[in-house]
Structure formats: C-alpha cells, structure tokens
Amino acid sequence: MDEPQTPESDATTYNNFYEMGTGKGDPARNAHLLRSEPWSVTVEGEVARPGVIPLEDFLRPHPLEERIYRLRCVEAWSMVIPWVGIPLGDVIRRLEPTSKAKYVAFETLLDPEQLPGQKRRVLDWPYREGLRMDEAMNPLTLLAVGMYGRTLPGQNGAPLRLVVPWKYGFKSIKSIVRIRLQEEEPATSWNLSAPREYGFYANVNPEVSHPRWSQARERRIGDWSKRPTLPFNGYAEQVAGLYAGMDLRRNF
C-alpha cells in the first residue's frame, strides 16, 4: 500500500466491535475490561493436531510480519492500517488439515464481564465467522496480533484477530478463541442475523448495494469527500481468481 495511513488515534477510537458496545467509541471505553493474557486457542475438527494451544505456542514457529492493508466497513467507510501478524495459511498447514477440511470457522470469546456488549442480544453470541479453505490459505489473509508496531489493543480485537482485506470488515473476527476446520459451510453471525443484508462471502463489491444504502462509494476516515469503492477493496489482482465462474450478486 502506498496510500497514507489512517492516524493511529482514529483507528483505535472509531471501531465496530459490538461485543464491547454498538457505539463507535464504546470499544475504546470498554477495552480495559478485556484480559488478553493468558490466552489460548482451541483447535478442532478436520485436523491431525487438535487441542487447546496457548497463544504463544500458537504463534511461536512463525516470524511476525508488518503489512499495510486497507480495511473496508460495510457502512461505507475505510481505513489504511499497518497490521502485525502471521499468514493464516502458515498456521493451518502446521495443524495438518485432513482432506475433508473445506472451510475454516472462527469463534470469539464469550464472556459478558469482559465483553459487556454481550449482555445485550444484539447478535446470537458468541460471534462466529468463517472462510472457505482457499480464502483462508490466500497469502493476504492475516492473523493479526498487533498494529502500528504495538501489541493489538482490546478495542481492535486483542490478542488475536483475523484480517481479510478484500472483504467487508465484519469478516475480520476479533478476540479469537476457537478455530474449527470442517467440511460444511459454517454459520456466521451477521448472515444468521440478517441474511438479506450480510452474505457469507462479504467480498467488497461496489456493484452490490446493501439493501439500505449504496456501496459504490466510501469515505476514508479523516477525509471529507468520498471516493469510488474498488472491487475486492483493491485486491482483485490477488483474489478475483478465487471466485471465477461464481455469480457475485447471488454469492454476496
């Protein structure tokens, strides 16, 4: 990315993280409640190496990388953020998936004391998301543990979150505690809550409008004017081939 980065102060105070509240400033106000140490990830399903893995062991074999990605929100705003993390594909290969592993399902921590937004039935908690295996293995897909050269703050999904830069931000699940490899397409939180508005794929597509607003233009946080939304959020060259032959209006 050669675009100006979003100021860290904006990226850490204007957030969608409904587990910490539905207001954009709620996550930053409530982040102190989240205890990100110690942390472990439960791995299960179609893998040869399942188990409950401490976060440090989950990450240790892989060097951390910094990647500057554009993140696009379904409400038509975007940010450019320098993430620190490891490719999800590196982790999946180490878990040794079986031939039946077609999808990867993710789950967020369920603890209303740490995540007070879960005390309200905004969604069916815990938050769940999923990717097709080829999406998960794409080199762009990142498991992030930091941003702006610092440890990931609670409001941005500490201590472990997904970053899938060609999809709308709700696919990039935060505070991950469970990863399951499975044969069937996983249920996902927003698709269960509002299937007409939020599909499983959630690829950024300016030609497919949200039922209540257009997705053709977006506002970069910090800018006054809007700009055209790019197909696949600007990453078409790297990911469009994953969807060759698919009807991207039906599979939104």
RODO-2510 file (C-alpha; in nm, 4 decimals, decimal comma):
residues 252
     n   res          X          Y          Z
     1     m     0,0000     0,0000     0,0000
     2     d     0,1292     0,3436    -0,0905
     3     e    -0,1707     0,5337     0,0472
     4     p    -0,1449     0,7499     0,3611
     5     q    -0,2062     0,5508     0,6771
     6     t    -0,5042     0,6262     0,8972
     7     p    -0,3831     0,8009     1,2156
     8     e    -0,3473     0,5513     1,4997
     9     s    -0,5679     0,7708     1,7193
    10     d    -0,8551     0,7289     1,4700
    11     a    -0,8037     0,3564     1,4137
    12     t    -0,8149     0,2862     1,7867
    13     t    -1,1134     0,5065     1,8796
    14     y    -1,3590     0,4566     1,5898
    15     n    -1,4432     0,0864     1,5882
    16     n    -1,7075    -0,1734     1,5206
    17     f    -1,6785    -0,4336     1,7977
    18     y    -2,0326    -0,4986     1,9166
    19     e    -1,9103    -0,7244     2,1957
    20     m    -1,7869    -0,4029     2,3584
    21     g    -2,0851    -0,1886     2,2602
    22     t    -2,2635    -0,0723     1,9478
    23     g    -2,1323     0,2866     1,9520
    24     k    -1,8139     0,3587     1,7588
    25     g    -1,6459     0,4877     2,0763
    26     d    -1,7712     0,2092     2,3056
    27     p    -1,4895    -0,0388     2,2279
    28     a    -1,2165     0,2060     2,3321
    29     r    -1,4061     0,2947     2,6502
    30     n    -1,4588    -0,0709     2,7476
    31     a    -1,1326    -0,2236     2,6245
    32     h    -0,9779    -0,2147     2,9736
    33     l    -1,2191    -0,4927     3,0769
    34     l    -1,0678    -0,7443     2,8346
    35     r    -0,7986    -0,9684     2,9856
    36     s    -0,5850    -1,0762     2,6914
    37     e    -0,3257    -1,2647     2,8985
    38     p    -0,3172    -1,5581     2,9364
    39     w    -0,4933    -1,6587     2,6129
    40     s    -0,5374    -1,9869     2,4321
    41     v    -0,6980    -2,1019     2,1075
    42     t    -0,8994    -2,4236     2,0801
    43     v    -0,8314    -2,6022     1,7505
    44     e    -1,0726    -2,8765     1,6467
    45     g    -1,2379    -3,0537     1,3589
    46     e    -1,0681    -3,1890     1,0487
    47     v    -0,7078    -3,1523     1,1647
    48     a    -0,4413    -3,4010     1,2676
    49     r    -0,3246    -3,1763     1,5528
    50     p    -0,6264    -3,0561     1,7546
    51     g    -0,6006    -2,9198     2,1060
    52     v    -0,6098    -2,6163     2,3314
    53     i    -0,2994    -2,4205     2,2381
    54     p    -0,1564    -2,1274     2,4390
    55     l    -0,1297    -1,8207     2,2200
    56     e     0,2486    -1,8012     2,2465
    57     d     0,2790    -2,1621     2,1211
    58     f     0,0187    -2,0966     1,8531
    59     l     0,2343    -1,8166     1,7116
    60     r     0,5904    -1,9148     1,8036
    61     p     0,7008    -2,1064     1,4887
    62     h     0,6311    -1,8080     1,2637
    63     p     0,8087    -1,4722     1,2356
    64     l     0,5817    -1,1704     1,2640
    65     e     0,5282    -0,9548     0,9554
    66     e     0,4039    -0,5984     0,9119
    67     r     0,1511    -0,5491     0,6336
    68     i    -0,0292    -0,2295     0,5432
    69     y    -0,3842    -0,3152     0,4403
    70     r    -0,6938    -0,1210     0,3501
    71     l    -0,9921    -0,2303     0,5608
    72     r    -1,3419    -0,1506     0,4281
    73     c    -1,6502    -0,1398     0,6507
    74     v    -1,9974    -0,2232     0,5239
    75     e    -2,1199     0,1209     0,6414
    76     a    -1,9128     0,2735     0,3569
    77     w    -1,6059     0,3884     0,5489
    78     s    -1,2493     0,2619     0,5295
    79     m    -0,9075     0,2836     0,6933
    80     v    -0,5475     0,2039     0,5986
    81     i    -0,3779     0,0223     0,8863
    82     p    -0,0310    -0,1302     0,9380
    83     w    -0,1027    -0,4728     1,0896
    84     v     0,1463    -0,7034     1,2590
    85     g     0,0785    -1,0751     1,2322
    86     i     0,1325    -1,4053     1,0545
    87     p    -0,0344    -1,5553     0,7468
    88     l    -0,3286    -1,7737     0,8464
    89     g    -0,2188    -2,0278     0,5859
    90     d     0,1079    -2,0896     0,7740
    91     v    -0,0874    -2,1798     1,0866
    92     i    -0,3330    -2,4033     0,9018
    93     r    -0,0539    -2,6002     0,7358
    94     r     0,1030    -2,6658     1,0746
    95     l    -0,2290    -2,8005     1,2055
    96     e    -0,2270    -3,0605     0,9240
    97     p    -0,5816    -3,0365     0,7840
    98     t    -0,7455    -3,3530     0,6526
    99     s    -0,8888    -3,3907     0,3025
   100     k    -1,2354    -3,3139     0,4447
   101     a    -1,1374    -2,9634     0,5562
   102     k    -1,3243    -2,7348     0,3152
   103     y    -1,3934    -2,4402     0,5480
   104     v    -1,2411    -2,2682     0,8491
   105     a    -1,4766    -2,1496     1,1248
   106     f    -1,3811    -1,8949     1,3918
   107     e    -1,5346    -1,8010     1,7252
   108     t    -1,4879    -1,5010     1,9552
   109     l    -1,4515    -1,5138     2,3326
   110     l    -1,7849    -1,5445     2,5154
   111     d    -1,7595    -1,3579     2,8448
   112     p    -2,0066    -1,0726     2,9136
   113     e    -1,7972    -0,9467     3,2051
   114     q    -1,5019    -0,8846     2,9756
   115     l    -1,7139    -0,8029     2,6711
   116     p    -2,0102    -0,6086     2,8122
   117     g    -2,1805    -0,5732     2,4753
   118     q    -2,2637    -0,9425     2,5016
   119     k    -2,5099    -0,8581     2,7785
   120     r    -2,7375    -0,7251     2,5036
   121     r    -2,8953    -0,9590     2,2484
   122     v    -2,7728    -0,7600     1,9505
   123     l    -2,6483    -1,0855     1,7984
   124     d    -2,6566    -1,4526     1,8938
   125     w    -2,3301    -1,4659     2,0899
   126     p    -2,0553    -1,5772     2,0627
   127     y    -1,9609    -1,4049     1,7398
   128     r    -1,8881    -1,6533     1,4617
   129     e    -1,7258    -1,6169     1,1211
   130     g    -1,5853    -1,8421     0,8524
   131     l    -1,3865    -1,8671     0,5319
   132     r    -1,3590    -2,1147     0,2516
   133     m    -1,0306    -2,3043     0,2732
   134     d    -0,8804    -2,1394    -0,0350
   135     e    -0,9669    -1,7962     0,1079
   136     a    -0,8046    -1,8883     0,4376
   137     m    -0,4907    -2,0098     0,2611
   138     n    -0,4587    -1,6995     0,0414
   139     p    -0,1332    -1,5170     0,1279
   140     l    -0,3225    -1,1931     0,2007
   141     t    -0,5211    -1,3463     0,4901
   142     l    -0,3571    -1,2491     0,8169
   143     l    -0,3854    -1,3447     1,1821
   144     a    -0,3025    -1,0127     1,3470
   145     v    -0,1534    -0,9659     1,6940
   146     g    -0,0552    -0,6000     1,6584
   147     m    -0,0960    -0,2734     1,4710
   148     y     0,1177     0,0388     1,4297
   149     g     0,4141    -0,1557     1,5689
   150     r     0,2380    -0,2169     1,9007
   151     t     0,0513    -0,5021     2,0624
   152     l    -0,3084    -0,5186     1,9394
   153     p    -0,5349    -0,3105     2,1690
   154     g    -0,8546    -0,4559     2,3095
   155     q    -1,0843    -0,2383     2,1017
   156     n    -0,9227    -0,3714     1,7842
   157     g    -0,9573    -0,7384     1,8773
   158     a    -0,6761    -0,8283     2,1165
   159     p    -0,4936    -1,0502     2,1394
   160     l    -0,5693    -1,2303     1,8111
   161     r    -0,7899    -1,1261     1,5212
   162     l    -0,8395    -1,2068     1,1558
   163     v    -0,7698    -0,9578     0,8758
   164     v    -0,9174    -1,0403     0,5339
   165     p    -0,8561    -0,7194     0,3385
   166     w    -1,0710    -0,7871     0,0303
   167     k    -1,3843    -0,8481     0,2396
   168     y    -1,6014    -0,6183     0,4487
   169     g    -1,4701    -0,5647     0,7991
   170     f    -1,7251    -0,7835     0,9769
   171     k    -1,5499    -1,0905     0,8305
   172     s    -1,2328    -0,9999     1,0234
   173     i    -1,3391    -1,1575     1,3529
   174     k    -1,1786    -1,0306     1,6749
   175     s    -1,0551    -1,1889     2,0025
   176     i    -1,0467    -1,5400     1,8553
   177     v    -1,0634    -1,8348     2,0965
   178     r    -1,1711    -2,1199     1,8664
   179     i    -1,0773    -2,2350     1,5168
   180     r    -1,2532    -2,5322     1,3603
   181     l    -1,1777    -2,6879     1,0224
   182     q    -1,4842    -2,8565     0,8767
   183     e    -1,6443    -2,9982     0,5657
   184     e    -1,9645    -2,7891     0,5621
   185     e    -2,0029    -2,4126     0,5268
   186     p    -2,0075    -2,2627     0,8774
   187     a    -2,2878    -2,0480     1,0123
   188     t    -2,1767    -1,6854     1,0568
   189     s    -2,3203    -1,4279     1,2946
   190     w    -2,4343    -1,1485     1,0655
   191     n    -2,5579    -1,3880     0,7984
   192     l    -2,7725    -1,5614     1,0622
   193     s    -2,8983    -1,2288     1,1973
   194     a    -2,9779    -1,0574     0,8650
   195     p    -2,9261    -1,2895     0,5663
   196     r    -3,0677    -1,0387     0,3147
   197     e    -2,8074    -0,7827     0,4200
   198     y    -2,4966    -0,9871     0,5010
   199     g    -2,3878    -1,2828     0,2912
   200     f    -2,1333    -1,5494     0,3729
   201     y    -1,8730    -1,4177     0,1290
   202     a    -1,8912    -1,0428     0,2023
   203     n    -1,6499    -0,9576    -0,0786
   204     v    -1,6247    -0,5818    -0,1339
   205     n    -1,8298    -0,5256    -0,4484
   206     p    -1,9360    -0,1718    -0,5470
   207     e    -2,1996    -0,3187    -0,7808
   208     v    -2,3909    -0,4913    -0,4998
   209     s    -2,5706    -0,2455    -0,2734
   210     h    -2,6599    -0,3088     0,0854
   211     p    -3,0442    -0,3143     0,0986
   212     r    -3,0389     0,0179     0,2874
   213     w    -2,7533     0,2054     0,1173
   214     s    -2,5158     0,2015    -0,1783
   215     q    -2,1689     0,0502    -0,1568
   216     a    -2,0452     0,2289    -0,4706
   217     r    -1,8541     0,4958    -0,2776
   218     e    -1,6707     0,5077     0,0541
   219     r    -1,5277     0,7655     0,2929
   220     r    -1,1732     0,7185     0,4145
   221     i    -1,1634     0,8053     0,7847
   222     g    -1,0117     1,1541     0,8097
   223     d    -1,1351     1,2638     0,4645
   224     w    -1,4377     1,4835     0,3988
   225     s    -1,5148     1,3590     0,0489
   226     k    -1,5984     1,0102    -0,0716
   227     r    -1,4120     0,8037    -0,3279
   228     p    -1,5174     0,5167    -0,5565
   229     t    -1,5187     0,1753    -0,3903
   230     l    -1,2762    -0,0638    -0,5585
   231     p    -1,3780    -0,4216    -0,6479
   232     f    -1,2416    -0,6614    -0,3872
   233     n    -1,1306    -0,3485    -0,1998
   234     g    -0,8443    -0,3014    -0,4469
   235     y    -0,7088    -0,6577    -0,4193
   236     a    -0,8758    -0,8012    -0,7303
   237     e    -0,5453    -0,8990    -0,8909
   238     q    -0,4644    -1,1252    -0,5956
   239     v    -0,8073    -1,2743    -0,5188
   240     a    -1,0534    -1,2455    -0,8092
   241     g    -0,9464    -1,5876    -0,9370
   242     l    -1,0867    -1,7481    -0,6210
   243     y    -1,4358    -1,6658    -0,7475
   244     a    -1,4033    -1,7425    -1,1194
   245     g    -1,7387    -1,8546    -1,2573
   246     m    -1,9342    -1,7523    -0,9457
   247     d    -2,2316    -1,5177    -0,9557
   248     l    -2,1067    -1,2487    -0,7192
   249     r    -2,4524    -1,0930    -0,6900
   250     r    -2,6029    -1,4174    -0,5650
   251     n    -2,2939    -1,5089    -0,3622
   252     f    -2,2604    -1,1707    -0,1903
***
